Amino acid sequence: MRSIIYWLTSFEGRISRKEFWLASLTLGLLGFVYAIAVYAGVVFVVGSAGIPDAPANMRGIMPLSDIPQALAVLEWSGWIEFIIAAPLLVPHAAIMIKRAQDRDSWGPLIWTALSVTGLVLIAKPLGLHYSYVEIAPGQAMVSVGMVGIALQIISGLIFLVLLIPLGFLRGTDGPNIYGPDPLTGEDIKFAY
């Protein structure tokens, strides 16, 4: 019997579409709750301590002189997002790899997708994700830069391409080189 922890961190074996969707939705919900908890903590800390030199209006047009501070705040929030998302990459990778193995595929596209996602996550705190647009003389607005747009589009397209085989297509009938068929019930018992 395998534990749920092993199931979420192991790259061995196979899982069915049902298990894939249940695990994906569970991880999504967990990530949402985790994000709320972390952001609530950040709001509490920021609310009590404040962010030095943060512009009052982070979403609209601001004086060009406020842009460096706005970008610094966005980089800081990028680290928060990285702290939230990075621990969830391993369980997502484990689930996607096991689902790809059910289809008798190793899944190099999954590693590519996760690598691009990692680049998106690290681009934000490193200041590569955001840029600014000068709207009028002395006035500017922060926006997602070309690097950020490109990384998000590439990541999104790869995940859409993966969604069809992982989420909707049936796995290999019977055992394959990665293990027994998960639909036979031989490989889906959990120990808590």
N, CA, C and O of each residue as an XYZ file, in Angstrom:
768
protein
N       0.831     -1.192      0.000
C       0.000      0.000      0.000
C       0.874      1.253      0.000
O       1.912      1.299      0.659
N       0.449      2.241     -0.730
C       1.207      3.485     -0.803
C       0.483      4.568     -0.003
O      -0.746      4.589      0.077
N       1.265      5.457      0.580
C       0.667      6.578      1.304
C       0.331      7.690      0.325
O       0.854      7.720     -0.789
N      -0.526      8.590      0.729
C      -0.884      9.723     -0.120
C       0.344     10.597     -0.361
O       0.512     11.133     -1.457
N       1.202     10.749      0.644
C       2.432     11.529      0.483
C       3.297     10.909     -0.614
O       3.809     11.613     -1.485
N       3.455      9.591     -0.565
C       4.230      8.899     -1.594
C       3.570      9.083     -2.957
O       4.248      9.299     -3.961
N       2.240      8.995     -2.982
C       1.490      9.141     -4.231
C       1.716     10.515     -4.844
O       1.812     10.638     -6.065
N       1.804     11.559     -4.005
C       1.988     12.925     -4.515
C       3.446     13.271     -4.815
O       3.716     14.281     -5.464
N       4.379     12.457     -4.356
C       5.791     12.786     -4.580
C       6.523     11.744     -5.419
O       7.665     11.974     -5.816
N       5.893     10.608     -5.698
C       6.543      9.566     -6.479
C       6.295      9.778     -7.968
O       5.227     10.232     -8.378
N       7.293      9.444     -8.756
C       7.163      9.547    -10.206
C       7.032      8.156    -10.824
O       7.206      7.998    -12.032
N       6.730      7.155    -10.013
C       6.593      5.786    -10.473
C       5.127      5.389    -10.511
O       4.328      5.862     -9.703
N       4.776      4.523    -11.446
C       3.426      3.984    -11.503
C       2.526      4.752    -12.452
O       2.968      5.579    -13.248
N       1.238      4.440    -12.332
C       0.227      4.991    -13.233
C      -0.989      5.430    -12.425
O      -1.268      4.884    -11.358
N      -1.706      6.420    -12.945
C      -2.990      6.804    -12.353
C      -4.005      6.974    -13.479
O      -3.645      7.258    -14.621
N      -5.267      6.799    -13.139
C      -6.348      6.924    -14.117
C      -6.733      8.393    -14.299
O      -6.264      9.271    -13.574
N      -7.598      8.637    -15.286
C      -8.091     10.005    -15.509
C      -8.840     10.524    -14.283
O      -8.687     11.683    -13.897
N      -9.647      9.658    -13.679
C     -10.407     10.069    -12.489
C      -9.465     10.520    -11.376
O      -9.664     11.572    -10.767
N      -8.427      9.703    -11.116
C      -7.461     10.072    -10.078
C      -6.726     11.352    -10.447
O      -6.442     12.183     -9.585
N      -6.420     11.507    -11.733
C      -5.742     12.717    -12.205
C      -6.588     13.953    -11.901
O      -6.089     14.941    -11.364
N      -7.879     13.886    -12.253
C      -8.746     15.042    -12.020
C      -8.952     15.294    -10.528
O      -8.920     16.442    -10.084
N      -9.162     14.232     -9.753
C      -9.333     14.399     -8.298
C      -8.079     15.006     -7.668
O      -8.164     15.925     -6.854
N      -6.919     14.482     -8.055
C      -5.667     15.009     -7.507
C      -5.432     16.450     -7.952
O      -5.002     17.285     -7.156
N      -5.711     16.742     -9.220
C      -5.502     18.104     -9.732
C      -6.413     19.102     -9.032
O      -5.977     20.186     -8.644
N      -7.682     18.729     -8.873
C      -8.622     19.624     -8.188
C      -8.250     19.783     -6.716
O      -8.349     20.880     -6.166
N      -7.826     18.701     -6.081
C      -7.406     18.769     -4.678
C      -6.196     19.689     -4.527
O      -6.158     20.535     -3.634
N      -5.201     19.516     -5.414
C      -4.015     20.379     -5.350
C      -4.372     21.835     -5.654
O      -3.818     22.755     -5.053
N      -5.293     22.031     -6.584
C      -5.739     23.396     -6.882
C      -6.403     24.042     -5.677
O      -6.142     25.205     -5.367
N      -7.264     23.287     -4.998
C      -7.923     23.797     -3.793
C      -6.908     24.051     -2.686
O      -6.970     25.070     -1.999
N      -5.973     23.116     -2.519
C      -4.922     23.278     -1.520
C      -4.092     24.527     -1.814
O      -3.780     25.304     -0.912
N      -3.742     24.707     -3.078
C      -2.976     25.888     -3.483
C      -3.741     27.169     -3.211
O      -3.160     28.172     -2.794
N      -5.054     27.136     -3.448
C      -5.886     28.312     -3.205
C      -5.916     28.659     -1.715
O      -5.745     29.817     -1.334
N      -6.134     27.641     -0.879
C      -6.156     27.864      0.577
C      -4.789     28.334      1.062
O      -4.695     29.249      1.881
N      -3.730     27.706      0.555
C      -2.353     28.080      0.906
C      -2.082     29.529      0.513
O      -1.494     30.287      1.284
N      -2.513     29.910     -0.691
C      -2.299     31.284     -1.168
C      -3.043     32.290     -0.291
O      -2.500     33.340      0.053
N      -4.277     31.970      0.068
C      -5.047     32.879      0.933
C      -4.337     33.045      2.277
O      -4.220     34.159      2.789
N      -3.867     31.938      2.842
C      -3.190     32.006      4.144
C      -1.913     32.841      4.054
O      -1.655     33.685      4.912
N      -1.123     32.603      3.017
C       0.128     33.358      2.878
C      -0.151     34.826      2.609
O       0.455     35.699      3.231
N      -1.074     35.106      1.676
C      -1.385     36.508      1.377
C      -2.019     37.218      2.567
O      -1.780     38.407      2.776
N      -2.833     36.496      3.356
C      -3.400     37.103      4.565
C      -2.285     37.481      5.529
O      -2.314     38.554      6.133
N      -1.311     36.604      5.671
C      -0.152     36.914      6.512
C       0.619     38.101      5.985
O       1.063     38.949      6.759
N       0.784     38.174      4.667
C       1.504     39.301      4.055
C       0.746     40.599      4.286
O       1.334     41.620      4.643
N      -0.579     40.550      4.077
C      -1.383     41.760      4.286
C      -1.289     42.205      5.741
O      -1.204     43.401      6.020
N      -1.304     41.252      6.667
C      -1.175     41.599      8.077
C       0.173     42.264      8.347
O       0.240     43.301      9.007
N       1.246     41.658      7.832
C       2.587     42.208      8.055
C       2.726     43.561      7.371
O       3.220     44.517      7.969
N       2.287     43.642      6.109
C       2.400     44.899      5.370
C       1.499     45.957      5.997
O       1.870     47.127      6.098
N       0.310     45.529      6.415
C      -0.602     46.491      7.029
C      -0.067     47.055      8.331
O      -0.307     48.218      8.656
N       0.653     46.238      9.073
C       1.171     46.733     10.341
C       2.513     47.429     10.180
O       2.821     48.367     10.915
N       3.316     46.969      9.214
C       4.648     47.565      9.047
C       4.705     48.513      7.863
O       5.454     49.489      7.879
N       3.917     48.229      6.840
C       3.950     49.039      5.634
C       5.141     48.697      4.753
O       6.153     48.186      5.233
N       5.018     48.978      3.477
C       6.130     48.802      2.551
C       6.719     50.180      2.311
O       6.018     51.074      1.837
N       7.987     50.370      2.628
C       8.585     51.683      2.424
C       8.544     52.100      0.963
O       8.819     51.298      0.071
N       8.210     53.315      0.735
C       8.233     53.924     -0.599
C       7.272     53.295     -1.593
O       7.456     53.464     -2.798
N       6.259     52.578     -1.139
C       5.294     51.998     -2.068
C       4.364     53.105     -2.569
O       3.829     53.870     -1.767
N       4.168     53.195     -3.891
C       3.240     54.205     -4.418
C       1.818     53.922     -3.941
O       1.440     52.768     -3.737
N       1.050     54.964     -3.768
C      -0.315     54.811     -3.281
C      -1.198     54.110     -4.315
O      -2.085     53.342     -3.942
N      -0.971     54.360     -5.601
C      -1.804     53.797     -6.654
C      -0.985     52.807     -7.474
O      -0.269     53.210     -8.391
N      -1.080     51.520     -7.156
C      -0.281     50.512     -7.862
C      -0.938     50.034     -9.153
O      -0.288     49.348     -9.942
N      -2.205     50.373     -9.395
C      -2.908     49.815    -10.542
C      -3.169     50.824    -11.654
O      -3.633     50.434    -12.726
N      -2.899     52.053    -11.448
C      -3.255     53.034    -12.461
C      -2.059     53.824    -12.938
O      -0.905     53.432    -12.766
N      -2.375     54.941    -13.540
C      -1.329     55.836    -14.035
C      -0.706     56.529    -12.841
O      -1.406     56.979    -11.933
N       0.611     56.611    -12.848
C       1.336     57.216    -11.739
C       2.472     58.053    -12.292
O       2.850     57.911    -13.455
N       3.010     58.918    -11.466
C       4.170     59.677    -11.921
C       5.318     58.735    -12.278
O       5.517     57.712    -11.624
N       6.055     59.082    -13.300
C       7.174     58.262    -13.754
C       8.175     58.012    -12.634
O       8.837     56.974    -12.608
N       8.284     58.957    -11.716
C       9.227     58.802    -10.598
C       8.817     57.698     -9.630
O       9.660     57.204     -8.880
N       7.522     57.289     -9.624
C       7.048     56.219     -8.746
C       7.247     54.817     -9.330
O       7.091     53.827     -8.614
N       7.584     54.720    -10.600
C       7.707     53.422    -11.269
C       8.750     52.511    -10.611
O       8.453     51.335    -10.399
N       9.959     52.993    -10.276
C      10.917     52.080     -9.636
C      10.393     51.471     -8.329
O      10.628     50.294     -8.055
N       9.692     52.263     -7.533
C       9.134     51.735     -6.294
C       8.019     50.732     -6.590
O       7.915     49.706     -5.918
N       7.197     51.018     -7.580
C       6.115     50.096     -7.945
C       6.685     48.769     -8.436
O       6.188     47.704     -8.071
N       7.724     48.832     -9.260
C       8.357     47.599     -9.745
C       8.992     46.821     -8.588
O       8.967     45.590     -8.582
N       9.555     47.528     -7.616
C      10.156     46.868     -6.452
C       9.084     46.142     -5.638
O       9.319     45.032     -5.159
N       7.923     46.752     -5.480
C       6.826     46.111     -4.750
C       6.350     44.865     -5.505
O       6.056     43.839     -4.890
N       6.274     44.957     -6.845
C       5.859     43.797     -7.634
C       6.893     42.671     -7.564
O       6.525     41.497     -7.553
N       8.168     43.013     -7.515
C       9.211     41.999     -7.348
C       9.059     41.324     -5.983
O       9.180     40.105     -5.869
N       8.795     42.121     -4.959
C       8.600     41.593     -3.614
C       7.402     40.646     -3.597
O       7.470     39.568     -3.005
N       6.303     41.044     -4.246
C       5.129     40.165     -4.294
C       5.413     38.929     -5.142
O       4.798     37.885     -4.928
N       6.344     39.030     -6.111
C       6.756     37.868     -6.889
C       7.410     36.808     -6.027
O       7.232     35.614     -6.264
N       8.171     37.240     -5.019
C       8.765     36.270     -4.087
C       7.688     35.569     -3.285
O       7.791     34.373     -3.012
N       6.655     36.304     -2.905
C       5.537     35.696     -2.173
C       4.869     34.639     -3.050
O       4.577     33.534     -2.591
N       4.633     34.985     -4.306
C       4.013     34.034     -5.231
C       4.911     32.805     -5.420
O       4.415     31.681     -5.494
N       6.206     33.014     -5.497
C       7.151     31.905     -5.644
C       7.084     30.978     -4.428
O       7.086     29.755     -4.568
N       7.024     31.573     -3.236
C       6.930     30.789     -1.999
C       5.640     29.972     -1.984
O       5.617     28.848     -1.483
N       4.574     30.539     -2.532
C       3.293     29.835     -2.569
C       3.318     28.704     -3.589
O       2.885     27.592     -3.285
N       3.810     28.965     -4.779
C       3.671     28.013     -5.884
C       4.749     26.939     -5.945
O       4.463     25.806     -6.332
N       5.966     27.267     -5.577
C       7.070     26.317     -5.740
C       6.836     24.972     -5.046
O       7.104     23.933     -5.651
N       6.344     24.950     -3.793
C       6.144     23.642     -3.150
C       5.087     22.777     -3.829
O       5.075     21.560     -3.645
N       4.206     23.386     -4.606
C       3.155     22.617     -5.264
C       3.582     22.062     -6.621
O       2.843     21.280     -7.220
N       4.767     22.450     -7.121
C       5.225     21.965     -8.419
C       5.537     20.465     -8.386
O       5.236     19.761     -9.350
N       6.126     19.967     -7.311
C       6.481     18.541     -7.240
C       5.231     17.658     -7.274
O       5.190     16.720     -8.070
N       4.213     17.913     -6.450
C       3.013     17.069     -6.551
C       2.347     17.150     -7.928
O       1.878     16.138     -8.450
N       2.304     18.343     -8.514
C       1.725     18.464     -9.856
C       2.539     17.658    -10.860
O       1.976     16.964    -11.707
N       3.861     17.749    -10.765
C       4.728     16.986    -11.673
C       4.507     15.489    -11.480
O       4.410     14.746    -12.457
N       4.425     15.042    -10.226
C       4.242     13.616     -9.950
C       2.934     13.110    -10.548
O       2.893     12.029    -11.136
N       1.890     13.874    -10.402
C       0.585     13.465    -10.926
C       0.592     13.445    -12.451
O       0.096     12.500    -13.066
N       1.151     14.482    -13.056
C       1.179     14.532    -14.514
C       2.066     13.430    -15.102
O       1.701     12.815    -16.103
N       3.211     13.179    -14.496
C       4.106     12.130    -14.988
C       3.426     10.762    -14.888
O       3.478      9.972    -15.830
N       2.782     10.479    -13.733
C       2.117      9.186    -13.579
C       0.966      9.037    -14.581
O       0.715      7.944    -15.089
N       0.283     10.125    -14.854
C      -0.811     10.061    -15.841
C      -0.237      9.829    -17.244
O      -0.799      9.060    -18.023
N       0.874     10.488    -17.563
C       1.516     10.264    -18.866
C       1.984      8.809    -18.972
O       1.900      8.204    -20.040
N       2.472      8.258    -17.872
C       2.920      6.864    -17.867
C       1.747      5.907    -18.061
O       1.924      4.819    -18.609
N       0.561      6.294    -17.622
C      -0.615      5.470    -17.865
C      -0.892      5.394    -19.361
O      -1.444      4.408    -19.849
N      -0.512      6.421    -20.069
C      -0.680      6.437    -21.528
C       0.552      5.876    -22.233
O       0.693      6.010    -23.449
N       1.446      5.245    -21.463
C       2.664      4.613    -21.984
C       3.606      5.641    -22.614
O       4.232      5.398    -23.647
N       3.681      6.786    -21.958
C       4.546      7.866    -22.420
C       5.332      8.382    -21.228
O       4.815      8.412    -20.111
N       6.571      8.786    -21.450
C       7.372      9.307    -20.345
C       6.993     10.743    -20.017
O       7.011     11.124    -18.847
N       6.659     11.531    -20.991
C       6.184     12.876    -20.739
C       7.215     13.980    -20.709
O       7.174     14.801    -19.793
N       8.165     14.055    -21.680
C       9.126     15.161    -21.665
C       8.451     16.530    -21.815
O       8.985     17.542    -21.361
N       7.271     16.553    -22.456
C       6.553     17.820    -22.581
C       6.116     18.333    -21.213
O       6.012     19.542    -21.007
N       5.861     17.422    -20.278
C       5.482     17.813    -18.915
C       6.640     18.549    -18.250
O       6.440     19.589    -17.623
N       7.854     18.008    -18.388
C       9.018     18.681    -17.800
C       9.247     20.038    -18.451
O       9.650     20.988    -17.781
N       8.991     20.133    -19.749
C       9.107     21.430    -20.438
C       8.098     22.411    -19.864
O       8.437     23.560    -19.580
N       6.853     21.960    -19.692
C       5.807     22.836    -19.136
C       6.161     23.288    -17.729
O       6.008     24.463    -17.396
N       6.631     22.369    -16.909
C       6.993     22.729    -15.536
C       8.212     23.653    -15.504
O       8.303     24.526    -14.641
N       9.137     23.468    -16.428
C      10.301     24.360    -16.505
C       9.887     25.771    -16.884
O      10.376     26.746    -16.313
N       8.976     25.874    -17.857
C       8.498     27.204    -18.256
C       7.722     27.843    -17.108
O       7.837     29.047    -16.875
N       6.933     27.044    -16.391
C       6.214     27.558    -15.218
C       7.206     28.051    -14.174
O       7.006     29.110    -13.579
N       8.269     27.296    -13.948
C       9.314     27.735    -13.031
C       9.953     29.041    -13.479
O      10.257     29.904    -12.655
N      10.157     29.187    -14.794
C      10.713     30.453    -15.314
C       9.751     31.619    -15.072
O      10.174     32.719    -14.717
N       8.455     31.365    -15.268
C       7.462     32.411    -14.992
C       7.540     32.816    -13.526
O       7.535     34.003    -13.200
N       7.613     31.816    -12.638
C       7.648     32.104    -11.198
C       8.903     32.866    -10.786
O       8.837     33.763     -9.946
N      10.040     32.516    -11.369
C      11.284     33.177    -10.952
C      11.484     34.508    -11.683
O      12.218     35.370    -11.201
N      10.842     34.683    -12.836
C      10.974     35.944    -13.576
C      10.360     37.117    -12.809
O      10.845     38.245    -12.896
N       9.296     36.844    -12.061
C       8.623     37.925    -11.326
C       9.513     38.519    -10.234
O       9.716     39.733    -10.215
N      10.052     37.695     -9.318
C      10.886     38.307     -8.271
C      12.210     38.860     -8.797
O      12.816     39.722     -8.161
N      12.660     38.374     -9.948
C      13.906     38.896    -10.515
C      13.689     40.157    -11.336
O      14.643     40.738    -11.853
N      12.445     40.578    -11.456
C      12.150     41.825    -12.159
C      12.094     41.697    -13.667
O      12.146     42.708    -14.369
N      11.989     40.477    -14.188
C      11.957     40.273    -15.633
C      10.536     40.203    -16.187
O      10.341     40.241    -17.401
N       9.558     40.104    -15.314
C       8.170     39.880    -15.729
C       7.433     41.191    -16.041
O       6.642     41.251    -16.982
N       7.691     42.213    -15.268
C       6.950     43.466    -15.407
C       7.788     44.538    -16.091
O       9.019     44.511    -16.077
N       7.081     45.468    -16.678
C       7.711     46.620    -17.308
C       6.781     47.802    -17.074
O       5.858     47.717    -16.264
N       7.015     48.881    -17.764
C       6.095     50.015    -17.664
C       5.955     50.674    -19.023
O       6.811     50.548    -19.899
N       4.846     51.380    -19.164
C       4.543     52.091    -20.397
C       4.363     53.553    -20.035
O       3.599     53.888    -19.130
N       5.069     54.421    -20.747
C       4.898     55.855    -20.523
C       3.653     56.301    -21.278
O       3.597     56.218    -22.505
N       2.658     56.773    -20.535
C       1.370     57.152    -21.103
C       1.394     58.591    -21.623
O       0.891     58.884    -22.708
N       1.967     59.446    -20.852
C       2.074     60.864    -21.190
C       3.393     61.353    -20.605
O       4.006     60.636    -19.815
N       3.840     62.527    -20.961
C       5.096     63.017    -20.377
C       5.019     63.026    -18.838
O       4.166     63.683    -18.241
N       5.929     62.282    -18.234
C       5.987     62.228    -16.766
C       4.985     61.286    -16.131
O       4.969     61.161    -14.906
N       4.142     60.612    -16.916
C       3.122     59.695    -16.401
C       3.336     58.308    -17.010
O       3.606     58.186    -18.205
N       3.215     57.273    -16.193
C       3.438     55.916    -16.683
C       2.511     54.943    -15.980
O       1.850     55.274    -14.995
N       2.484     53.733    -16.519
C       1.661     52.674    -15.955
C       2.465     51.368    -15.993
O       3.099     51.052    -17.000
N       2.431     50.619    -14.894
C       3.115     49.328    -14.833
C       2.291     48.309    -15.614
O       1.063     48.292    -15.528
N       2.980     47.460    -16.378
C       2.299     46.407    -17.136
C       3.194     45.181    -17.204
O       4.369     45.227    -16.839
N       2.624     44.096    -17.671
C       3.411     42.885    -17.881
C       4.288     43.131    -19.101
O       3.803     43.572    -20.143
N       5.573     42.847    -18.971
C       6.508     43.062    -20.068
C       6.463     41.940    -21.092
O       5.743     40.957    -20.917
N       7.229     42.088    -22.154
C       7.252     41.102    -23.226
C       7.740     39.734    -22.747
O       7.218     38.708    -23.184
N       8.725     39.708    -21.863
C       9.225     38.430    -21.336
C       8.109     37.729    -20.566
O       7.888     36.531    -20.743
N       7.412     38.468    -19.717
C       6.316     37.895    -18.942
C       5.196     37.385    -19.827
O       4.664     36.299    -19.593
N       4.831     38.156    -20.843
C       3.769     37.742    -21.763
C       4.187     36.473    -22.510
O       3.412     35.523    -22.614
N       5.408     36.465    -23.025
C       5.883     35.308    -23.785
C       5.907     34.048    -22.917
O       5.456     32.988    -23.353
N       6.427     34.155    -21.703
C       6.493     32.985    -20.821
C       5.102     32.468    -20.463
O       4.880     31.258    -20.429
N       4.170     33.375    -20.197
C       2.824     32.949    -19.839
C       2.096     32.311    -21.021
O       1.368     31.335    -20.843
N       2.284     32.850    -22.221
C       1.641     32.269    -23.404
C       2.207     30.878    -23.683
O       1.452     29.937    -23.930
N       3.521     30.748    -23.644
C       4.151     29.446    -23.898
C       3.702     28.425    -22.858
O       3.343     27.301    -23.208
N       3.720     28.808    -21.588
C       3.292     27.912    -20.517
C       1.832     27.502    -20.696
O       1.498     26.324    -20.575
N       0.976     28.457    -20.978
C      -0.447     28.165    -21.180
C      -0.699     27.246    -22.354
O      -1.517     26.331    -22.256
N      -0.008     27.471    -23.475
C      -0.189     26.611    -24.651
C       0.273     25.185    -24.379
O      -0.388     24.230    -24.786
N       1.404     25.035    -23.693
C       1.896     23.692    -23.374
C       0.900     22.964    -22.469
O       0.619     21.784    -22.679
N       0.365     23.666    -21.462
C      -0.597     23.008    -20.569
C      -1.900     22.666    -21.298
O      -2.522     21.648    -20.994
N      -2.320     23.493    -22.245
C      -3.511     23.153    -23.031
C      -3.253     21.913    -23.886
O      -4.125     21.054    -24.014
N      -2.055     21.820    -24.473
C      -1.700     20.643    -25.260
C      -1.681     19.397    -24.371
O      -2.079     18.320    -24.814
N      -1.231     19.529    -23.144
C      -1.180     18.396    -22.211
C      -2.558     17.998    -21.686
O      -2.774     16.840    -21.330
N      -3.480     18.941    -21.637
C      -4.790     18.680    -21.047
C      -5.535     17.561    -21.774
O      -6.201     16.748    -21.133
N      -5.433     17.510    -23.087
C      -6.176     16.498    -23.846
C      -5.696     15.079    -23.522
O      -6.509     14.248    -23.118
N      -4.391     14.773    -23.686
C      -3.993     13.390    -23.386
C      -4.062     13.030    -21.904
O      -4.401     11.898    -21.558
N      -3.744     13.979    -21.026
C      -3.734     13.653    -19.599
C      -5.135     13.615    -19.004
O      -5.432     12.750    -18.179
N      -5.981     14.524    -19.403
C      -7.284     14.646    -18.767
C      -8.420     13.926    -19.449
O      -9.432     13.633    -18.812
N      -8.280     13.628    -20.739
C      -9.440     13.104    -21.461
C      -9.222     11.777    -22.188
O     -10.186     11.049    -22.423
N      -7.986     11.446    -22.547
C      -7.760     10.214    -23.296
C      -7.474      9.039    -22.360
O      -6.792      9.180    -21.345
N      -8.006      7.896    -22.726
C      -7.853      6.684    -21.929
C      -6.394      6.224    -21.930
O      -5.671      6.413    -22.908
N      -5.981      5.626    -20.831
C      -4.624      5.084    -20.728
C      -4.494      3.757    -21.451
O      -5.453      3.251    -22.036
N      -3.311      3.212    -21.403
C      -3.029      1.920    -22.022
C      -3.823      0.823    -21.309
O      -3.841      0.766    -20.079
N      -4.483     -0.052    -22.087
C      -5.202     -1.187    -21.494
C      -4.204     -2.194    -20.950
O      -3.212     -2.508    -21.607
N      -4.465     -2.698    -19.753
C      -3.601     -3.710    -19.156
C      -2.296     -3.111    -18.669
O      -2.109     -1.896    -18.716
N      -1.391     -3.960    -18.200
C      -0.116     -3.461    -17.685
C       0.769     -2.919    -18.816
O       0.682     -3.361    -19.962
N       1.615     -1.957    -18.463
C       2.637     -1.479    -19.398
C       3.954     -1.420    -18.630
O       4.022     -1.905    -17.501
N       4.989     -0.844    -19.206
C       6.301     -0.854    -18.558
C       6.322     -0.047    -17.260
O       7.251     -0.180    -16.464
N       5.303      0.787    -17.042
C       5.262      1.625    -15.845
C       4.453      1.011    -14.709
O       4.468      1.530    -13.592
N       3.752     -0.076    -14.973
C       3.008     -0.724    -13.906
C       1.679     -1.281    -14.369
O       1.365     -1.254    -15.559
N       0.887     -1.794    -13.413
C      -0.420     -2.371    -13.745
C      -1.435     -1.289    -14.111
O      -1.263     -0.115    -13.782
N      -2.468     -1.703    -14.780
C      -3.547     -0.810    -15.193
C      -4.252     -0.268    -13.950
O      -4.736     -1.058    -13.139
N      -4.328      1.071    -13.772
C      -4.990      1.608    -12.571
C      -6.488      1.329    -12.528
O      -7.094      1.396    -11.459
N      -7.095      1.016    -13.671
C      -8.531      0.735    -13.684
C      -8.857     -0.654    -13.139
O     -10.013     -0.946    -12.832
N      -7.844     -1.506    -13.019
C      -8.091     -2.836    -12.455
C      -8.143     -2.801    -10.935
O      -8.568     -3.770    -10.304
N      -7.706     -1.674    -10.334
C      -7.762     -1.525     -8.882
C      -6.558     -2.083     -8.158
O      -6.515     -2.047     -6.928
N      -5.575     -2.602     -8.885
C      -4.412     -3.203     -8.239
C      -3.459     -2.171     -7.643
O      -2.716     -2.480     -6.711
N      -3.477     -0.955     -8.171
C      -2.413      0.002     -7.804
C      -2.961      1.281     -7.184
O      -2.248      2.284     -7.163
N      -4.189      1.294     -6.678
C      -4.752      2.550     -6.191
C      -5.195      2.494     -4.741
O      -6.053      3.275     -4.327
N      -4.633      1.595     -3.972
C      -4.965      1.512     -2.546
C      -4.053      2.458     -1.781
O      -2.853      2.534     -2.046
N      -4.634      3.176     -0.833
C      -3.879      4.172     -0.086
C      -3.816      3.803      1.390
O      -4.747      3.219      1.944
N      -2.706      4.154      2.004
C      -2.581      4.048      3.454
C      -2.528      5.476      3.992
O      -1.801      6.312      3.456
N      -3.269      5.750      5.011
C      -3.241      7.092      5.585
C      -2.295      7.068      6.718
O      -2.091      8.089      7.375
